[in-house]
């Protein structure tokens, strides 16, 4: 195998590997529009769970306060009866003081119960709103999911084709040629084989010696960038499609 043939094989490997990497990213990364819809759906779910948790906490507090308020009402009735039965001012003063204390406590609990009732009403409305994805939102999200699934399926087909092409190129290069590429790839991945860009390396953009530029163009031997040590080729001579 000539150096030119080996270089062509390396270029093909690099481009196949580049395409494989792009396809895997495409397959595994949802499009921005779908990611935004998923985030929106997830945030809606999180808000719904938070609203449900708030409702539970309010209902629990409401039940506790209702029991306490009922106990205070009974206590108030008790002191009211006592008030009507007292026989002197000292007893009356003591009963009135207890009655005032109970009334103050009961008023605070009733006010809090009213606040809870209002908040629960608002929370119930929020739960209803968050729990109902509009037909338009659902259709848009499902369409985006379906489109991405189609794209992923197409990517899988192309990935299988690329794997077959990689095996063909590897067989053509042989064990020695592949070992050389693997060493280069290990030290310079994901881009080990790069085209010249004018008289510079397209990877590191370092200027190339005129003599090196000429050697790259002749392709009689493998040539490497003096700066980044990547394998160079002349794009005018090798038109391998990505």
DARA-V760373 format. One record per backbone hydrogen bond with DSSP energy under -1.0 kcal/mol. NH is the residue of the N-H (numbers start at 1). CO is the residue of the C=O. If there is no record, write none. Layout:
# DARA-V760373
nh,co
NH,CO
NH,CO
This chain:
# DARA-V760373
nh,co
6,2
7,3
8,4
9,5
10,6
11,7
12,8
13,9
14,10
15,11
16,12
17,13
18,14
19,15
20,16
21,17
22,18
23,19
24,20
25,21
26,22
27,23
28,24
29,25
35,31
36,32
37,33
38,34
39,35
40,36
41,37
42,38
43,39
44,40
45,41
46,42
47,43
48,44
49,45
50,46
51,47
52,48
53,49
54,50
55,51
56,52
57,53
58,54
59,55
60,56
61,57
62,58
63,59
64,60
65,61
66,62
67,63
68,64
69,65
70,66
71,67
72,68
73,69
74,70
75,71
76,72
77,73
78,74
79,75
80,76
81,77
82,78
83,79
84,80
85,82
92,88
93,89
94,90
95,91
96,92
97,93
98,94
99,95
100,96
101,97
102,98
103,99
104,100
105,101
106,102
107,103
108,104
109,105
110,106
111,107
112,108
113,109
114,110
115,111
116,112
117,113
118,114
119,115
120,116
121,117
122,118
123,119
124,120
125,121
126,122
127,123
128,124
129,125
130,126
131,127
138,134
139,135
140,136
141,137
142,138
143,139
144,140
145,141
146,142
147,143
148,144
149,145
150,146
151,147
152,148
153,149
154,150
155,151
156,152
157,153
158,154
159,155
160,156
161,157
162,158
163,159
164,160
165,161
166,162
167,163
168,164
169,165
170,166
171,167
172,168
173,169
174,170
178,174
179,175
180,176
181,177
182,178
183,179
184,180
185,181
186,182
187,183
188,184
189,185
191,188
194,231
196,233
197,200
201,206
202,195
205,201
208,199
213,209
214,210
215,211
216,212
217,213
218,214
219,215
225,230
229,225
231,192
232,223
233,194
237,234
238,234
